[in-house]
Amino acid sequence: MAVSIGRCLAADACLLILTLTFHHSHADNIVAGASTEEAPHRRFEYKYSFKGPHLSQTDGIIPFWVHSGNAIPSADQVRITPSLRSQKGSVWTKNTVNFDHWEAEVTFRVSGRGRMGADGLAIWFTTAQGLDGPVYGAADNWNGIGIFFDSFDNDGKKNNPAVLVVGNNGKLVYDHPNDGTTQALGTCLRDFRNKPYPVRAKITYYKKTLTVLINNGFTPDKDDYEFCTKVDNMIIPQEGYFGISAATGGLADDHDVLSFLTFRLTEPGQELPAPEAEMPKEEQDKYQEEFENFQQELDKKKEDYQKEHPEVQREPIEDMYESVNDREIRQVFEGQNQIHLEIKQLHRQLAMIVDEQNRYVSVVTDEISKRQLELVGQVGSLNSFHESLKQIGATQHQANPVSMGTYETVQHFSEIQEHLHVVKRNIEHLITRNGSPSENQGEKCPDPPKMPSCLDTIHFLVFVVIQSVLFFSYIVYKSQQEAAAKKFF
């Protein structure tokens, strides 16, 4: 058992080393490919972002954002629309975005009980806030860009769920009957409904190029993005608002946005303006005054608490918290305990397997012995019956000269002789097929099956590949079935 565990650990270590080596070489190839063009600098912009926990305030307002329609902000997410029919909702930034290049990372969930959902979710960058309208809960005839996550097949071409990039100069009306395919600048087919992990979309606008990457939500890896679409030579307004909207129709889904993170992109070598320079002087004074008032209230509450609880003053507050070393020791101890419990569980499972195998071997051995005894008994009976037949034949041969007097007697003994020959041939055939008793008794019992070794890497990979193929086949079948329904408006 210890040898099996050691083999398992060695196999896992080898697999981990190969995985790290592959990822390291893959990362080296990416870096080598990107060395020709230096990546832009990224700076997080908190005034155009939101993320849990404490996403909304106690009055339900999202800092620096405004929501409308059926949107429901909470501490961890913003539910743009609940899973009810004919719902619309949206959230928009209060301030305009005035930088040339940007990147937005959006984390969301689209979930529902039905096989198909509707209508979908949209991410916007427009010159005006489209608080309400017919295009996924936002206004039509927008001026800017919209990235649509369409979950309903309006045109019946079975090309949904899909991700579309649609631009507008403020004069076009969105083509709902054709799912916007006649106006799409880029598109890709991605199923983003009912995933085990949140779906992530990374939208980058840099040097007049819009790129959309999608994390399909099958793994918890936040950086596992896949290429969706790319639009070159795209000109969008220099100033605009970020927004997220969603809508439901005859079918309904929950459209939840967990985070919206905005980054300013600048070319290498270009200096970014200081954050203080971008904030107006009045807003700076307002925040400074709020901070001073909060600090004064905090000091006052501390003094009041010390007056009400004088016995707590002498207690060092550091004793209430653990140090970094204590935390590391505690984590190491908890990890060792967890490993010990896992090993005990493995020992129990291996003992159960050994007992089950021993029981199986004993049952098989008893059954084989019983069958051998029955076979030996049957062969002995056949031999005794064969000897009896020989004696009957000899008696018949001796009685023939005496009984040759009458015709009926001769005919009767002829029929008996024919039947005896038939029985004799059948018995000889049975003896030939079953073998002699000495041979059967000389057979040895089969050796008990060997103990199964630990699962090797090849069988594990084969099992994973088979399971993945079955899972993806189910996903394809499910998407084909969902695309057959029609939307109700």
N, C-alpha and C positions, 0 to 999 in steps of 0.2 A: 504493500500500500504506500509506503514511503517512497519507493522507487517510482510508482505511478505518479505521485504528486510531484516528485522532482522532474519527471519527464514533462508533465503539464507545464510547470513553471519554466522549464527550459524552452519548450515550444512557444509559450507566450512571449518569453523574452526575445526569442529569434524573430517572431512575427512583429513585435514592437520595434526592434532594431531595423528590420526591413522597411516598415512603414515610415519610420523617421528618416531613413536614408532616401526613400522615394520622395517624400515631401521636401527634404532638403535639396535634392537634385532638381526637383520641379521648381522650387523657389529660386534656385540659382539660374535656371533657364529663363524664368520670368524676369529676374533682375538683369540678366545679360541682354534680353530682348528690349527691356525698357531703358537700358543705359544710353541708347542713342538719343532719346528724348527725355529730358528731366521732368519729373512729375511736378505739378503745381503745388504751391503751398496752400494748406487748409487752415482756416480759423473758424472756430465755432461761434455762431451768432445766436445768443440766448434769446434775443427779442423776437426772433422768428422761429422759435422752437418750443416744444413742450414734451415732457416725459414724466412718467410716474416714478416714485410715489409722490403723493401730495401734488398731483397734477393740477387740480382745481382748488380754489379757495372755499371757505365755509359757505359763502353765498352762491356757489356754483359758477363763478367766473374763472376763466382761464387767463392767467396773466399774459398780456400783450396779444391776446386773441379775442375774437368775438364769435359767438355761435348763434345759429338761428334755426328755425323749423323744429324738427323733432330730435335734434341733437341733445344728448344727455351727457354732460361731463361728470366724471367721478374722480376718485383719488388715483386710480391706476390707469384709466383709459377714457376715451371719448366714444360713446356709442352714437355714431352718426345717424343711424336709423335702427330701430328695433325690428324684430321679425314679425311685423304686422303689415297688412296690405296698405298700399297707397300712402307710404310714408316718405318724407323728404327732410333732409337735414344737411347742414354744412358748418364748417368752422373756417375763419379767415383771419389773417394777420391784421392788426390794427394799423400798423405802420407800413409804408411802402418799402420795397427792396430797391436799393439804388446802386448795387454793385454789378459789374459787368459779367463776372463769371461766378457760378454758384453750383452747389451740390446739395441735394436733399435726400435724406435717408428716412423712409417711411416704413413703420412696422404696423401691420394690421392683421385682423382676422375677419374672414367672411365665412360664417357658419349658419347652417339651417338644417331642419329635419327632412326636407324634401330632397328628391333626387336632383332637382334643378332649382336654381335660385334666380332672383331678379331684384332690381335691374342690374345694379352694379355700383362701383365706386370710382371716383374720379379725383385726380390730383391736378391742381390748377396753378398757373402763373399768368395772371391777367392784369390789365391796367385798372380794372374796377372790381369791386367785390360783388360777385354774383350770388347774393344771399339766397335767392330763391328762383327756381325756373324749371323747365322741362328736361334739361340735359343732366341726368343723374343728380337731380336736386339743385342744380345751379342754373344761372341765366344763360340763355342762348345768345347768339350774335356777340360772342365775347371777342376781345382783342388780346390775343396771347396764345398760349399753348395749353392743351389738356391731355393728360395721360389717363386713358379710360380702361378700367378693369371690368369688362362687359361679361356678365354671367348668364345672359339669356340670348337664345338664338332667334332673332326676329325674322331673318330672311330664310330660315329653314335650310341653310347650307351645311349645317353640322360643323361649324367652325367656331364654336364657343365652348367653354370660356376662353377669352382672348384678351390681349393687351394691345391697345391702339394708341398711337400718337397722332393727334389731330390739331392742326393749327387753324387760326381764324384771324381775319383782319377786322372783325366787327361787322361784316356784311353777309357772311354765310349763315345759312340755317342748317342745323345738324340733321344729317340723313338718318333718321331713326329706322325706317323700314329696312334699310340695307346694313344696319349696325355700323354705320359710318365708314364702311369699307371703301366707298367711292371718294372719301375725303381724307383717308388715313395716309400719313406720310411714312409710317412704319408700323409694323404689327408683328405679333408672335402669339402662338397658341400656348397658353399656360393654364393649368387647372389650379386655381387658388382657393377653392372652397373646401372646408372641412379638413384642414391639414392638422397633423399632430402638433406642429409647432407654428408660431406666427410666421406669416409670409413677409418678406422684406423686399422693398423696391429701392434701388439706388438710381437717382436721376441726376445726371451731370450735364451741365451746359458750360462748355469751355471752348473758346476760340470758334464760335459759330457752329459748334457740333453738339448735338444732343444725343446722349447715350443712355439707354435704359438697361439696367441689370436686375435680375430677379433671383431671390432666394426662395425656392419652391416650398419651404416649410417641412421638408422630410427629415431634416437633421437639426440638432440644436446649435450647430456651428453658425455663428453670425456672419462670418465672412465667406460662406459657401455660395457665391453668386454665380449665376449663369447669364450669358449674353442673351438679350432679348431682341433689341433693335437699335439702329443708329441712323440719325438723320444729319447729313452734312449740309453745309452752306445754309444754315437756318438762322434767320434774323428774327429776334423777338424784342418786345419793348424793353428799353433800358430800365424803366421803373415799373413796378407792379406789385401785386399782392399774391402771397401764397395762400392756397385754400384746399380744403378737402371736402367733398360732398358725396352723398349717396342717396339712392332712391329705391323704393320697392313698388311693385305693381300688383298683378294678380297673384304672383308668388312672392315670397318674402324670405329675407335672410337678415341675420344680425351683422351689421357692418361696424366693427370696432377698430379704432385706431389707438395703438398703444403708445406710439411716439412719432414725432415729426422733428427731425434734427436738420438744421440748415447750416451749411458751411460756406464761407466766402473763399473763393479760389483766386489766387494771384499768380502771375507768371514768375518763374525763378528770377531772383535778382530785384524784383520790384518790392519796394517797401510799403508795408501796410500803414494806414493812418492809425494813430493811437485811439483806443476806445473812448477816451475822454473827449477827444476832438470831434467825434461823431455825435456825441450827445449834446443837445442844446444846454445853454447855461441855466435856463430856468428849470429844466428837468434835473440837472445836477443838484441845484440848490434844494429842490423839493425832496430828492432822495436823501440828501445829507441831513435835512431837517427831520425827516422821518426816522433816520438812523439814530440821531441824537435823542429824540423823544423816546424811542424804544430802549436805548441804553439807560436813560434816566429812570424809566419805569422798572427796568430790570434791577438796577441798584436799589431802588426803593423797596421792591419785593424782597430782596436779599436781606435788607436791614430789618424789615418787619418779621421775616422768618427767624432771624437770629434772636430778636427780642422775645418771640413767642416760644422758642426752643433753645434756651441757653445751654442745656446739657449737650447739645450737638456741636457746639462751637469748638470744643477741644478735640473732637474726634477728627483725625486726619482724613480728608476726603479721598486721598489716594488709596486707602484701604478698601474703598468700595469698588475699585476697578482693578483689573488684573494687568500686569505688565506684559510687555511683548514676550519676554522669556517664559513667563508663566503660561501665556497663551500657546506658545510653541510646544512647551512640555505637555500641556493638556491635550493638544491636538495629536502629538505623537503617541501619547498614552491611549487616547481614544482609537487611533488608527490601529495600534497593536491589539487592542481588545477586539476590534472588529475583525482583524485577520484571524485571531485565535478562535472567535466564534465561527467564522467561515470554515476553518480547518476542522473544528469539531463537527460541523454540519456535514462536511465531506466524509469524515470518518464514519458518521452514522449512515450516510447513504451507501458508502462502500460496504459496510457490514450488512446492510439490508440486501444489497446485490449478491454478496457472497452466500448469505443464508438462502436466498431464493435459488441460486444456482445449485447449491448442495441439495436442496429439496427436489429440484428438477432432476438432478443426476440420480438420486435415490429412486424416484418414481420411475424413471426410464429403465434403470437397472432391474428393478422388481418386475416391470412389465416384460422385459426381454427374457428374464429367467422363467416367468410363468409361461410365456409363449413357447420357450424351448421344451419345457416339461410336457406341455400339451402336444407338441409335435412328436416328441419321443413316444408318448402314449399312443398317438394315432398310428405311428409307424409300427409299433409292436402289435397293435390290433390288426393292422393290415397283414403283417407277417403270419400271425396265427390263422387269420382267415385264409391266407394263401395255402398254408399247410393243410387246412381242412379241405380246401378244394382239391388238392393233390390226392388226399386220401379218398375223397368221393370219386375222383377219376379212376383211381386204381380199383376201387370196389366195382365200379361200372364195367371196367375192362374184364375183371374176373367173372362178372355175372353175365357177360354177353354170350359165351358158348352155351350156357344153360338155357338162356332165355331166347334163343333163336327160333323157338318152336312156332310162335304165333306172329302174325304180321303186326298186330296192334302193339305188342310189347316192343318189337324192334323199332317201330316208329316213335314210340314214347321215349325210349332211351336215346334215340337220335336227337330229338328236340332238346332233351336235358343236356346232352353233350354240347350242342351248339350254344345254348345259354351259358354253360360253364366256360366255354372258350371266350365268349364276350366278356364275362366278368373277370376272367383271368387277364385279358388284355388291358382292361381298365385299371386293374390293380397294379399291373406292371408299369403302366403309364404313370400312375400316382407315385409309385416307389421311385421311378426315375426322376420325376419332377421334384420331389421333396428331398431326395438324397437318402443315403443310408444313415442309420442311427449313430454309427460310430463317427461319421463325419460331422453330424449335427452336434454330437456331444463334444467333439474336439474343437468346436468353434469357441473363440474367446470373446468375452464381453468387450464392447467398444470402450475405449478410454474415455473418461469424463472430459467434457469440453474444457479447454484452457480458459484461464481467467482473461476476460477482455482487457486489453490495454487501453490506455488513455486515448481519447479521440485525437487523431493526428490532423495535421493542417490540411491535407488534401481532402479528406472526407468533410471536414468543417467547411472548406471553401465550396465544395460541391453542394453541400446542404444550403449554404447561403445563396448560391447562384440559383438553385431550384426555387427556393422561397422567393427570391427577388423576381424571377420570371413569372411565378404564379401571382405575385402581388401586382406587378405591372399589367398583367393580362386582365386581372380584375378591374384595375383602374380604367383600362381602355374600354372594357365591356361596360362599365358603369357610365363613362362619358358618352358612349354611343347611345345608351338607353335614355340618358337625360336629354339628349339633343332632339328627341322626337316630339316633345310637347310644344305648345304655342303659348305665347305671352298674352295676358289679358290686360287691356288698357281701360 
